[in-house]
Amino acid sequence: MESFENKYVKRTQRDYSMPFKLAVIKEVQSGEIGINAAMRKYGIQGRDTIRTWIRKYSIFDDDNTSKLNSMKTPQQRIKELSNKYVV
C-alpha cells in the first residue's frame, strides 16, 4: 500500500522575501496576472496574503510612499536628501 504524504505546508508572510513580494505585486498591479492566477503560479495559499502585500508595499499607492521611504537605509536617505537639496 502506497503511503500518502500531505504536501500542504503552512506558510507565513515571513516565509516570502521582500523582492518576491514586490515582484508579485508588480505583476498583479500591471495587469499581467490576476490575484488568483498569482496564487496558483507562485504557490501562495491565501488571496488575502497578496492583498496585504499590495496594501503594505504597493508603489502605486500614494498613502504608502512614506512606508517605502522608511524602508530605505540611512545612507540611502542621506544621499537622496543631499541630491534633493543641492544648491
PDB file of N, CA, C and O in Angstrom, chain B, residues numbered from 101:
ATOM      1  N   MET B 101       0.840  -1.188   0.000  1.00  0.00           N
ATOM      2  CA  MET B 101       0.000   0.000   0.000  1.00  0.00           C
ATOM      3  C   MET B 101       0.881   1.246   0.000  1.00  0.00           C
ATOM      4  O   MET B 101       1.821   1.353   0.788  1.00  0.00           O
ATOM      5  N   GLU B 102       0.579   2.152  -0.859  1.00  0.00           N
ATOM      6  CA  GLU B 102       1.358   3.375  -1.007  1.00  0.00           C
ATOM      7  C   GLU B 102       1.001   4.369   0.108  1.00  0.00           C
ATOM      8  O   GLU B 102      -0.172   4.569   0.422  1.00  0.00           O
ATOM      9  N   SER B 103       2.030   4.984   0.696  1.00  0.00           N
ATOM     10  CA  SER B 103       1.749   5.957   1.751  1.00  0.00           C
ATOM     11  C   SER B 103       1.414   7.306   1.116  1.00  0.00           C
ATOM     12  O   SER B 103       2.014   7.709   0.120  1.00  0.00           O
ATOM     13  N   PHE B 104       0.456   7.979   1.707  1.00  0.00           N
ATOM     14  CA  PHE B 104       0.020   9.286   1.204  1.00  0.00           C
ATOM     15  C   PHE B 104       0.656  10.362   2.065  1.00  0.00           C
ATOM     16  O   PHE B 104       0.449  10.404   3.278  1.00  0.00           O
ATOM     17  N   GLU B 105       1.427  11.226   1.435  1.00  0.00           N
ATOM     18  CA  GLU B 105       2.044  12.336   2.157  1.00  0.00           C
ATOM     19  C   GLU B 105       1.286  13.611   1.868  1.00  0.00           C
ATOM     20  O   GLU B 105       1.002  13.935   0.715  1.00  0.00           O
ATOM     21  N   ASN B 106       0.966  14.322   2.911  1.00  0.00           N
ATOM     22  CA  ASN B 106       0.287  15.600   2.754  1.00  0.00           C
ATOM     23  C   ASN B 106       1.315  16.638   2.325  1.00  0.00           C
ATOM     24  O   ASN B 106       2.280  16.883   3.049  1.00  0.00           O
ATOM     25  N   LYS B 107       1.129  17.247   1.171  1.00  0.00           N
ATOM     26  CA  LYS B 107       2.098  18.222   0.653  1.00  0.00           C
ATOM     27  C   LYS B 107       1.769  19.642   1.093  1.00  0.00           C
ATOM     28  O   LYS B 107       2.471  20.584   0.724  1.00  0.00           O
ATOM     29  N   TYR B 108       0.711  19.804   1.876  1.00  0.00           N
ATOM     30  CA  TYR B 108       0.331  21.129   2.370  1.00  0.00           C
ATOM     31  C   TYR B 108       1.352  21.592   3.397  1.00  0.00           C
ATOM     32  O   TYR B 108       1.628  20.890   4.369  1.00  0.00           O
ATOM     33  N   VAL B 109       1.905  22.768   3.178  1.00  0.00           N
ATOM     34  CA  VAL B 109       2.862  23.359   4.110  1.00  0.00           C
ATOM     35  C   VAL B 109       2.319  24.712   4.516  1.00  0.00           C
ATOM     36  O   VAL B 109       2.132  25.596   3.680  1.00  0.00           O
ATOM     37  N   LYS B 110       2.068  24.868   5.806  1.00  0.00           N
ATOM     38  CA  LYS B 110       1.564  26.156   6.280  1.00  0.00           C
ATOM     39  C   LYS B 110       2.692  27.169   6.238  1.00  0.00           C
ATOM     40  O   LYS B 110       3.774  26.936   6.777  1.00  0.00           O
ATOM     41  N   ARG B 111       2.427  28.298   5.590  1.00  0.00           N
ATOM     42  CA  ARG B 111       3.433  29.353   5.455  1.00  0.00           C
ATOM     43  C   ARG B 111       2.928  30.620   6.115  1.00  0.00           C
ATOM     44  O   ARG B 111       1.726  30.827   6.277  1.00  0.00           O
ATOM     45  N   THR B 112       3.871  31.453   6.488  1.00  0.00           N
ATOM     46  CA  THR B 112       3.525  32.770   6.999  1.00  0.00           C
ATOM     47  C   THR B 112       4.111  33.797   6.044  1.00  0.00           C
ATOM     48  O   THR B 112       4.902  33.456   5.164  1.00  0.00           O
ATOM     49  N   GLN B 113       3.728  35.040   6.216  1.00  0.00           N
ATOM     50  CA  GLN B 113       4.242  36.086   5.332  1.00  0.00           C
ATOM     51  C   GLN B 113       5.744  36.258   5.495  1.00  0.00           C
ATOM     52  O   GLN B 113       6.403  36.778   4.595  1.00  0.00           O
ATOM     53  N   ARG B 114       6.288  35.840   6.602  1.00  0.00           N
ATOM     54  CA  ARG B 114       7.732  35.947   6.812  1.00  0.00           C
ATOM     55  C   ARG B 114       8.511  34.951   5.948  1.00  0.00           C
ATOM     56  O   ARG B 114       9.719  35.097   5.761  1.00  0.00           O
ATOM     57  N   ASP B 115       7.820  33.948   5.429  1.00  0.00           N
ATOM     58  CA  ASP B 115       8.487  32.950   4.589  1.00  0.00           C
ATOM     59  C   ASP B 115       8.833  33.492   3.209  1.00  0.00           C
ATOM     60  O   ASP B 115       9.633  32.888   2.495  1.00  0.00           O
ATOM     61  N   TYR B 116       8.257  34.599   2.829  1.00  0.00           N
ATOM     62  CA  TYR B 116       8.478  35.171   1.500  1.00  0.00           C
ATOM     63  C   TYR B 116       9.433  36.355   1.608  1.00  0.00           C
ATOM     64  O   TYR B 116       9.294  37.188   2.504  1.00  0.00           O
ATOM     65  N   SER B 117      10.390  36.430   0.706  1.00  0.00           N
ATOM     66  CA  SER B 117      11.346  37.538   0.732  1.00  0.00           C
ATOM     67  C   SER B 117      10.688  38.811   0.194  1.00  0.00           C
ATOM     68  O   SER B 117       9.697  38.757  -0.534  1.00  0.00           O
ATOM     69  N   MET B 118      11.254  39.934   0.562  1.00  0.00           N
ATOM     70  CA  MET B 118      10.734  41.218   0.092  1.00  0.00           C
ATOM     71  C   MET B 118      10.804  41.339  -1.429  1.00  0.00           C
ATOM     72  O   MET B 118       9.834  41.793  -2.035  1.00  0.00           O
ATOM     73  N   PRO B 119      11.913  40.951  -2.077  1.00  0.00           N
ATOM     74  CA  PRO B 119      11.929  41.031  -3.543  1.00  0.00           C
ATOM     75  C   PRO B 119      10.844  40.170  -4.191  1.00  0.00           C
ATOM     76  O   PRO B 119      10.277  40.555  -5.213  1.00  0.00           O
ATOM     77  N   PHE B 120      10.556  39.015  -3.605  1.00  0.00           N
ATOM     78  CA  PHE B 120       9.498  38.153  -4.131  1.00  0.00           C
ATOM     79  C   PHE B 120       8.140  38.843  -4.014  1.00  0.00           C
ATOM     80  O   PHE B 120       7.360  38.860  -4.966  1.00  0.00           O
ATOM     81  N   LYS B 121       7.864  39.412  -2.840  1.00  0.00           N
ATOM     82  CA  LYS B 121       6.595  40.106  -2.626  1.00  0.00           C
ATOM     83  C   LYS B 121       6.429  41.249  -3.622  1.00  0.00           C
ATOM     84  O   LYS B 121       5.364  41.414  -4.216  1.00  0.00           O
ATOM     85  N   LEU B 122       7.495  42.039  -3.801  1.00  0.00           N
ATOM     86  CA  LEU B 122       7.417  43.177  -4.709  1.00  0.00           C
ATOM     87  C   LEU B 122       7.228  42.736  -6.159  1.00  0.00           C
ATOM     88  O   LEU B 122       6.542  43.407  -6.930  1.00  0.00           O
ATOM     89  N   ALA B 123       7.832  41.615  -6.527  1.00  0.00           N
ATOM     90  CA  ALA B 123       7.671  41.099  -7.888  1.00  0.00           C
ATOM     91  C   ALA B 123       6.233  40.653  -8.132  1.00  0.00           C
ATOM     92  O   ALA B 123       5.676  40.904  -9.201  1.00  0.00           O
ATOM     93  N   VAL B 124       5.634  39.994  -7.149  1.00  0.00           N
ATOM     94  CA  VAL B 124       4.241  39.554  -7.274  1.00  0.00           C
ATOM     95  C   VAL B 124       3.321  40.769  -7.358  1.00  0.00           C
ATOM     96  O   VAL B 124       2.413  40.797  -8.189  1.00  0.00           O
ATOM     97  N   ILE B 125       3.543  41.776  -6.506  1.00  0.00           N
ATOM     98  CA  ILE B 125       2.735  42.994  -6.518  1.00  0.00           C
ATOM     99  C   ILE B 125       2.815  43.668  -7.887  1.00  0.00           C
ATOM    100  O   ILE B 125       1.795  44.066  -8.450  1.00  0.00           O
ATOM    101  N   LYS B 126       4.025  43.794  -8.415  1.00  0.00           N
ATOM    102  CA  LYS B 126       4.217  44.455  -9.701  1.00  0.00           C
ATOM    103  C   LYS B 126       3.467  43.718 -10.798  1.00  0.00           C
ATOM    104  O   LYS B 126       2.823  44.334 -11.647  1.00  0.00           O
ATOM    105  N   GLU B 127       3.555  42.409 -10.773  1.00  0.00           N
ATOM    106  CA  GLU B 127       2.895  41.598 -11.797  1.00  0.00           C
ATOM    107  C   GLU B 127       1.375  41.722 -11.719  1.00  0.00           C
ATOM    108  O   GLU B 127       0.704  41.820 -12.747  1.00  0.00           O
ATOM    109  N   VAL B 128       0.834  41.718 -10.501  1.00  0.00           N
ATOM    110  CA  VAL B 128      -0.617  41.830 -10.317  1.00  0.00           C
ATOM    111  C   VAL B 128      -1.095  43.226 -10.689  1.00  0.00           C
ATOM    112  O   VAL B 128      -2.094  43.365 -11.396  1.00  0.00           O
ATOM    113  N   GLN B 129      -0.403  44.261 -10.229  1.00  0.00           N
ATOM    114  CA  GLN B 129      -0.858  45.625 -10.476  1.00  0.00           C
ATOM    115  C   GLN B 129      -0.671  46.074 -11.914  1.00  0.00           C
ATOM    116  O   GLN B 129      -1.362  46.983 -12.376  1.00  0.00           O
ATOM    117  N   SER B 130       0.249  45.452 -12.622  1.00  0.00           N
ATOM    118  CA  SER B 130       0.422  45.808 -14.032  1.00  0.00           C
ATOM    119  C   SER B 130      -0.647  45.165 -14.905  1.00  0.00           C
ATOM    120  O   SER B 130      -0.775  45.494 -16.084  1.00  0.00           O
ATOM    121  N   GLY B 131      -1.406  44.255 -14.327  1.00  0.00           N
ATOM    122  CA  GLY B 131      -2.473  43.596 -15.071  1.00  0.00           C
ATOM    123  C   GLY B 131      -2.013  42.358 -15.831  1.00  0.00           C
ATOM    124  O   GLY B 131      -2.790  41.761 -16.576  1.00  0.00           O
ATOM    125  N   GLU B 132      -0.753  41.970 -15.647  1.00  0.00           N
ATOM    126  CA  GLU B 132      -0.240  40.785 -16.326  1.00  0.00           C
ATOM    127  C   GLU B 132      -0.928  39.521 -15.835  1.00  0.00           C
ATOM    128  O   GLU B 132      -1.102  38.561 -16.585  1.00  0.00           O
ATOM    129  N   ILE B 133      -1.317  39.534 -14.564  1.00  0.00           N
ATOM    130  CA  ILE B 133      -1.868  38.346 -13.933  1.00  0.00           C
ATOM    131  C   ILE B 133      -2.833  38.780 -12.830  1.00  0.00           C
ATOM    132  O   ILE B 133      -2.646  39.834 -12.222  1.00  0.00           O
ATOM    133  N   GLY B 134      -3.843  37.988 -12.576  1.00  0.00           N
ATOM    134  CA  GLY B 134      -4.780  38.284 -11.500  1.00  0.00           C
ATOM    135  C   GLY B 134      -4.301  37.689 -10.182  1.00  0.00           C
ATOM    136  O   GLY B 134      -3.335  36.927 -10.147  1.00  0.00           O
ATOM    137  N   ILE B 135      -4.978  38.042  -9.115  1.00  0.00           N
ATOM    138  CA  ILE B 135      -4.584  37.546  -7.797  1.00  0.00           C
ATOM    139  C   ILE B 135      -4.705  36.030  -7.727  1.00  0.00           C
ATOM    140  O   ILE B 135      -3.796  35.364  -7.233  1.00  0.00           O
ATOM    141  N   ASN B 136      -5.816  35.472  -8.216  1.00  0.00           N
ATOM    142  CA  ASN B 136      -5.990  34.016  -8.172  1.00  0.00           C
ATOM    143  C   ASN B 136      -4.935  33.300  -9.003  1.00  0.00           C
ATOM    144  O   ASN B 136      -4.419  32.262  -8.588  1.00  0.00           O
ATOM    145  N   ALA B 137      -4.613  33.839 -10.165  1.00  0.00           N
ATOM    146  CA  ALA B 137      -3.585  33.233 -11.015  1.00  0.00           C
ATOM    147  C   ALA B 137      -2.213  33.325 -10.347  1.00  0.00           C
ATOM    148  O   ALA B 137      -1.416  32.393 -10.447  1.00  0.00           O
ATOM    149  N   ALA B 138      -1.932  34.433  -9.668  1.00  0.00           N
ATOM    150  CA  ALA B 138      -0.659  34.585  -8.956  1.00  0.00           C
ATOM    151  C   ALA B 138      -0.568  33.573  -7.817  1.00  0.00           C
ATOM    152  O   ALA B 138       0.501  33.019  -7.557  1.00  0.00           O
ATOM    153  N   MET B 139      -1.680  33.335  -7.147  1.00  0.00           N
ATOM    154  CA  MET B 139      -1.697  32.334  -6.076  1.00  0.00           C
ATOM    155  C   MET B 139      -1.301  30.964  -6.619  1.00  0.00           C
ATOM    156  O   MET B 139      -0.474  30.267  -6.031  1.00  0.00           O
ATOM    157  N   ARG B 140      -1.898  30.590  -7.742  1.00  0.00           N
ATOM    158  CA  ARG B 140      -1.581  29.283  -8.342  1.00  0.00           C
ATOM    159  C   ARG B 140      -0.151  29.240  -8.864  1.00  0.00           C
ATOM    160  O   ARG B 140       0.561  28.258  -8.658  1.00  0.00           O
ATOM    161  N   LYS B 141       0.263  30.300  -9.535  1.00  0.00           N
ATOM    162  CA  LYS B 141       1.586  30.340 -10.160  1.00  0.00           C
ATOM    163  C   LYS B 141       2.716  30.233  -9.137  1.00  0.00           C
ATOM    164  O   LYS B 141       3.699  29.526  -9.355  1.00  0.00           O
ATOM    165  N   TYR B 142       2.563  30.947  -8.015  1.00  0.00           N
ATOM    166  CA  TYR B 142       3.636  31.021  -7.030  1.00  0.00           C
ATOM    167  C   TYR B 142       3.400  30.171  -5.780  1.00  0.00           C
ATOM    168  O   TYR B 142       4.238  30.156  -4.878  1.00  0.00           O
ATOM    169  N   GLY B 143       2.275  29.469  -5.719  1.00  0.00           N
ATOM    170  CA  GLY B 143       2.005  28.609  -4.573  1.00  0.00           C
ATOM    171  C   GLY B 143       1.680  29.366  -3.306  1.00  0.00           C
ATOM    172  O   GLY B 143       1.958  28.893  -2.204  1.00  0.00           O
ATOM    173  N   ILE B 144       1.094  30.537  -3.460  1.00  0.00           N
ATOM    174  CA  ILE B 144       0.682  31.345  -2.308  1.00  0.00           C
ATOM    175  C   ILE B 144      -0.693  30.851  -1.895  1.00  0.00           C
ATOM    176  O   ILE B 144      -1.582  30.712  -2.735  1.00  0.00           O
ATOM    177  N   GLN B 145      -0.876  30.585  -0.609  1.00  0.00           N
ATOM    178  CA  GLN B 145      -2.067  29.880  -0.180  1.00  0.00           C
ATOM    179  C   GLN B 145      -3.296  30.759   0.019  1.00  0.00           C
ATOM    180  O   GLN B 145      -4.416  30.249  -0.037  1.00  0.00           O
ATOM    181  N   GLY B 146      -3.132  32.032   0.243  1.00  0.00           N
ATOM    182  CA  GLY B 146      -4.295  32.860   0.520  1.00  0.00           C
ATOM    183  C   GLY B 146      -4.355  34.117  -0.319  1.00  0.00           C
ATOM    184  O   GLY B 146      -3.345  34.783  -0.546  1.00  0.00           O
ATOM    185  N   ARG B 147      -5.555  34.429  -0.775  1.00  0.00           N
ATOM    186  CA  ARG B 147      -5.774  35.648  -1.558  1.00  0.00           C
ATOM    187  C   ARG B 147      -5.472  36.879  -0.714  1.00  0.00           C
ATOM    188  O   ARG B 147      -4.952  37.875  -1.219  1.00  0.00           O
ATOM    189  N   ASP B 148      -5.800  36.808   0.563  1.00  0.00           N
ATOM    190  CA  ASP B 148      -5.553  37.950   1.445  1.00  0.00           C
ATOM    191  C   ASP B 148      -4.062  38.213   1.651  1.00  0.00           C
ATOM    192  O   ASP B 148      -3.674  39.335   1.975  1.00  0.00           O
ATOM    193  N   THR B 149      -3.237  37.210   1.470  1.00  0.00           N
ATOM    194  CA  THR B 149      -1.791  37.399   1.581  1.00  0.00           C
ATOM    195  C   THR B 149      -1.327  38.404   0.545  1.00  0.00           C
ATOM    196  O   THR B 149      -0.603  39.344   0.871  1.00  0.00           O
ATOM    197  N   ILE B 150      -1.736  38.215  -0.692  1.00  0.00           N
ATOM    198  CA  ILE B 150      -1.334  39.125  -1.768  1.00  0.00           C
ATOM    199  C   ILE B 150      -1.970  40.493  -1.558  1.00  0.00           C
ATOM    200  O   ILE B 150      -1.323  41.519  -1.769  1.00  0.00           O
ATOM    201  N   ARG B 151      -3.225  40.511  -1.146  1.00  0.00           N
ATOM    202  CA  ARG B 151      -3.885  41.804  -0.895  1.00  0.00           C
ATOM    203  C   ARG B 151      -3.177  42.578   0.213  1.00  0.00           C
ATOM    204  O   ARG B 151      -3.048  43.800   0.133  1.00  0.00           O
ATOM    205  N   THR B 152      -2.723  41.882   1.233  1.00  0.00           N
ATOM    206  CA  THR B 152      -1.995  42.537   2.318  1.00  0.00           C
ATOM    207  C   THR B 152      -0.686  43.106   1.810  1.00  0.00           C
ATOM    208  O   THR B 152      -0.314  44.224   2.169  1.00  0.00           O
ATOM    209  N   TRP B 153       0.020  42.347   0.975  1.00  0.00           N
ATOM    210  CA  TRP B 153       1.270  42.858   0.394  1.00  0.00           C
ATOM    211  C   TRP B 153       1.012  44.108  -0.419  1.00  0.00           C
ATOM    212  O   TRP B 153       1.771  45.073  -0.335  1.00  0.00           O
ATOM    213  N   ILE B 154      -0.054  44.099  -1.207  1.00  0.00           N
ATOM    214  CA  ILE B 154      -0.377  45.266  -2.030  1.00  0.00           C
ATOM    215  C   ILE B 154      -0.640  46.472  -1.142  1.00  0.00           C
ATOM    216  O   ILE B 154      -0.159  47.571  -1.416  1.00  0.00           O
ATOM    217  N   ARG B 155      -1.404  46.262  -0.081  1.00  0.00           N
ATOM    218  CA  ARG B 155      -1.723  47.359   0.831  1.00  0.00           C
ATOM    219  C   ARG B 155      -0.459  47.876   1.531  1.00  0.00           C
ATOM    220  O   ARG B 155      -0.317  49.085   1.718  1.00  0.00           O
ATOM    221  N   LYS B 156       0.448  46.992   1.916  1.00  0.00           N
ATOM    222  CA  LYS B 156       1.645  47.387   2.656  1.00  0.00           C
ATOM    223  C   LYS B 156       2.741  47.965   1.770  1.00  0.00           C
ATOM    224  O   LYS B 156       3.382  48.951   2.134  1.00  0.00           O
ATOM    225  N   TYR B 157       2.958  47.357   0.611  1.00  0.00           N
ATOM    226  CA  TYR B 157       4.167  47.649  -0.151  1.00  0.00           C
ATOM    227  C   TYR B 157       3.927  48.225  -1.544  1.00  0.00           C
ATOM    228  O   TYR B 157       4.876  48.389  -2.311  1.00  0.00           O
ATOM    229  N   SER B 158       2.715  48.523  -1.875  1.00  0.00           N
ATOM    230  CA  SER B 158       2.412  48.983  -3.219  1.00  0.00           C
ATOM    231  C   SER B 158       3.108  50.298  -3.529  1.00  0.00           C
ATOM    232  O   SER B 158       3.008  51.255  -2.761  1.00  0.00           O
ATOM    233  N   ILE B 159       3.813  50.346  -4.653  1.00  0.00           N
ATOM    234  CA  ILE B 159       4.486  51.586  -5.048  1.00  0.00           C
ATOM    235  C   ILE B 159       3.538  52.534  -5.756  1.00  0.00           C
ATOM    236  O   ILE B 159       3.869  53.700  -5.971  1.00  0.00           O
ATOM    237  N   PHE B 160       2.353  52.042  -6.124  1.00  0.00           N
ATOM    238  CA  PHE B 160       1.376  52.871  -6.811  1.00  0.00           C
ATOM    239  C   PHE B 160       0.413  53.548  -5.845  1.00  0.00           C
ATOM    240  O   PHE B 160      -0.404  54.371  -6.258  1.00  0.00           O
ATOM    241  N   ASP B 161       0.503  53.211  -4.568  1.00  0.00           N
ATOM    242  CA  ASP B 161      -0.399  53.750  -3.555  1.00  0.00           C
ATOM    243  C   ASP B 161       0.276  54.930  -2.871  1.00  0.00           C
ATOM    244  O   ASP B 161       1.267  54.752  -2.163  1.00  0.00           O
ATOM    245  N   ASP B 162      -0.253  56.136  -3.077  1.00  0.00           N
ATOM    246  CA  ASP B 162       0.352  57.343  -2.512  1.00  0.00           C
ATOM    247  C   ASP B 162       0.411  57.309  -0.990  1.00  0.00           C
ATOM    248  O   ASP B 162       1.320  57.885  -0.393  1.00  0.00           O
ATOM    249  N   ASP B 163      -0.553  56.635  -0.356  1.00  0.00           N
ATOM    250  CA  ASP B 163      -0.567  56.580   1.097  1.00  0.00           C
ATOM    251  C   ASP B 163       0.590  55.769   1.659  1.00  0.00           C
ATOM    252  O   ASP B 163       0.969  55.957   2.815  1.00  0.00           O
ATOM    253  N   ASN B 164       1.154  54.874   0.865  1.00  0.00           N
ATOM    254  CA  ASN B 164       2.219  54.012   1.359  1.00  0.00           C
ATOM    255  C   ASN B 164       3.611  54.499   0.986  1.00  0.00           C
ATOM    256  O   ASN B 164       4.586  53.803   1.270  1.00  0.00           O
ATOM    257  N   THR B 165       3.744  55.649   0.369  1.00  0.00           N
ATOM    258  CA  THR B 165       5.079  56.104  -0.036  1.00  0.00           C
ATOM    259  C   THR B 165       5.956  56.372   1.172  1.00  0.00           C
ATOM    260  O   THR B 165       7.167  56.157   1.105  1.00  0.00           O
ATOM    261  N   SER B 166       5.387  56.831   2.266  1.00  0.00           N
ATOM    262  CA  SER B 166       6.208  57.067   3.451  1.00  0.00           C
ATOM    263  C   SER B 166       6.732  55.751   4.006  1.00  0.00           C
ATOM    264  O   SER B 166       7.839  55.711   4.543  1.00  0.00           O
ATOM    265  N   LYS B 167       5.964  54.677   3.889  1.00  0.00           N
ATOM    266  CA  LYS B 167       6.435  53.369   4.336  1.00  0.00           C
ATOM    267  C   LYS B 167       7.603  52.905   3.484  1.00  0.00           C
ATOM    268  O   LYS B 167       8.567  52.344   4.005  1.00  0.00           O
ATOM    269  N   LEU B 168       7.527  53.132   2.181  1.00  0.00           N
ATOM    270  CA  LEU B 168       8.623  52.735   1.309  1.00  0.00           C
ATOM    271  C   LEU B 168       9.868  53.541   1.613  1.00  0.00           C
ATOM    272  O   LEU B 168      10.973  53.000   1.573  1.00  0.00           O
ATOM    273  N   ASN B 169       9.716  54.825   1.918  1.00  0.00           N
ATOM    274  CA  ASN B 169      10.863  55.652   2.272  1.00  0.00           C
ATOM    275  C   ASN B 169      11.474  55.202   3.586  1.00  0.00           C
ATOM    276  O   ASN B 169      12.693  55.249   3.747  1.00  0.00           O
ATOM    277  N   SER B 170      10.645  54.766   4.530  1.00  0.00           N
ATOM    278  CA  SER B 170      11.174  54.348   5.819  1.00  0.00           C
ATOM    279  C   SER B 170      11.909  53.021   5.714  1.00  0.00           C
ATOM    280  O   SER B 170      12.650  52.664   6.630  1.00  0.00           O
ATOM    281  N   MET B 171      11.727  52.278   4.622  1.00  0.00           N
ATOM    282  CA  MET B 171      12.422  51.015   4.432  1.00  0.00           C
ATOM    283  C   MET B 171      13.831  51.224   3.882  1.00  0.00           C
ATOM    284  O   MET B 171      14.603  50.269   3.797  1.00  0.00           O
ATOM    285  N   LYS B 172      14.173  52.438   3.514  1.00  0.00           N
ATOM    286  CA  LYS B 172      15.497  52.728   2.984  1.00  0.00           C
ATOM    287  C   LYS B 172      16.494  52.808   4.134  1.00  0.00           C
ATOM    288  O   LYS B 172      16.142  53.129   5.269  1.00  0.00           O
ATOM    289  N   THR B 173      17.739  52.510   3.808  1.00  0.00           N
ATOM    290  CA  THR B 173      18.791  52.616   4.810  1.00  0.00           C
ATOM    291  C   THR B 173      19.090  54.093   5.067  1.00  0.00           C
ATOM    292  O   THR B 173      18.778  54.942   4.232  1.00  0.00           O
ATOM    293  N   PRO B 174      19.684  54.400   6.199  1.00  0.00           N
ATOM    294  CA  PRO B 174      20.027  55.802   6.473  1.00  0.00           C
ATOM    295  C   PRO B 174      20.938  56.402   5.404  1.00  0.00           C
ATOM    296  O   PRO B 174      20.810  57.581   5.072  1.00  0.00           O
ATOM    297  N   GLN B 175      21.845  55.608   4.871  1.00  0.00           N
ATOM    298  CA  GLN B 175      22.748  56.103   3.836  1.00  0.00           C
ATOM    299  C   GLN B 175      21.969  56.454   2.564  1.00  0.00           C
ATOM    300  O   GLN B 175      22.263  57.456   1.912  1.00  0.00           O
ATOM    301  N   GLN B 176      20.984  55.636   2.217  1.00  0.00           N
ATOM    302  CA  GLN B 176      20.171  55.927   1.045  1.00  0.00           C
ATOM    303  C   GLN B 176      19.376  57.214   1.237  1.00  0.00           C
ATOM    304  O   GLN B 176      19.279  58.026   0.318  1.00  0.00           O
ATOM    305  N   ARG B 177      18.811  57.402   2.415  1.00  0.00           N
ATOM    306  CA  ARG B 177      18.037  58.620   2.700  1.00  0.00           C
ATOM    307  C   ARG B 177      18.930  59.856   2.653  1.00  0.00           C
ATOM    308  O   ARG B 177      18.529  60.888   2.115  1.00  0.00           O
ATOM    309  N   ILE B 178      20.149  59.762   3.216  1.00  0.00           N
ATOM    310  CA  ILE B 178      21.079  60.897   3.202  1.00  0.00           C
ATOM    311  C   ILE B 178      21.429  61.271   1.776  1.00  0.00           C
ATOM    312  O   ILE B 178      21.415  62.446   1.410  1.00  0.00           O
ATOM    313  N   LYS B 179      21.743  60.267   0.973  1.00  0.00           N
ATOM    314  CA  LYS B 179      22.094  60.526  -0.425  1.00  0.00           C
ATOM    315  C   LYS B 179      20.912  61.147  -1.166  1.00  0.00           C
ATOM    316  O   LYS B 179      21.081  62.099  -1.928  1.00  0.00           O
ATOM    317  N   GLU B 180      19.723  60.608  -0.941  1.00  0.00           N
ATOM    318  CA  GLU B 180      18.515  61.123  -1.597  1.00  0.00           C
ATOM    319  C   GLU B 180      18.255  62.569  -1.202  1.00  0.00           C
ATOM    320  O   GLU B 180      17.951  63.400  -2.058  1.00  0.00           O
ATOM    321  N   LEU B 181      18.371  62.875   0.075  1.00  0.00           N
ATOM    322  CA  LEU B 181      18.120  64.233   0.553  1.00  0.00           C
ATOM    323  C   LEU B 181      19.206  65.202   0.101  1.00  0.00           C
ATOM    324  O   LEU B 181      18.917  66.353  -0.228  1.00  0.00           O
ATOM    325  N   SER B 182      20.454  64.740   0.083  1.00  0.00           N
ATOM    326  CA  SER B 182      21.526  65.629  -0.371  1.00  0.00           C
ATOM    327  C   SER B 182      21.377  65.958  -1.856  1.00  0.00           C
ATOM    328  O   SER B 182      21.677  67.079  -2.266  1.00  0.00           O
ATOM    329  N   ASN B 183      20.924  65.013  -2.659  1.00  0.00           N
ATOM    330  CA  ASN B 183      20.669  65.275  -4.071  1.00  0.00           C
ATOM    331  C   ASN B 183      19.495  66.234  -4.263  1.00  0.00           C
ATOM    332  O   ASN B 183      19.470  67.040  -5.194  1.00  0.00           O
ATOM    333  N   LYS B 184      18.536  66.123  -3.365  1.00  0.00           N
ATOM    334  CA  LYS B 184      17.342  66.954  -3.465  1.00  0.00           C
ATOM    335  C   LYS B 184      17.636  68.411  -3.108  1.00  0.00           C
ATOM    336  O   LYS B 184      17.058  69.324  -3.699  1.00  0.00           O
ATOM    337  N   TYR B 185      18.524  68.628  -2.152  1.00  0.00           N
ATOM    338  CA  TYR B 185      18.788  69.979  -1.640  1.00  0.00           C
ATOM    339  C   TYR B 185      20.133  70.543  -2.070  1.00  0.00           C
ATOM    340  O   TYR B 185      20.657  71.446  -1.417  1.00  0.00           O
ATOM    341  N   VAL B 186      20.694  70.037  -3.138  1.00  0.00           N
ATOM    342  CA  VAL B 186      21.959  70.573  -3.654  1.00  0.00           C
ATOM    343  C   VAL B 186      21.695  71.953  -4.240  1.00  0.00           C
ATOM    344  O   VAL B 186      20.760  72.148  -5.016  1.00  0.00           O
ATOM    345  N   VAL B 187      22.543  72.910  -3.850  1.00  0.00           N
ATOM    346  CA  VAL B 187      22.366  74.287  -4.311  1.00  0.00           C
ATOM    347  C   VAL B 187      23.208  74.564  -5.512  1.00  0.00           C
ATOM    348  O   VAL B 187      23.187  75.677  -6.037  1.00  0.00           O
TER     349      VAL B 187
END
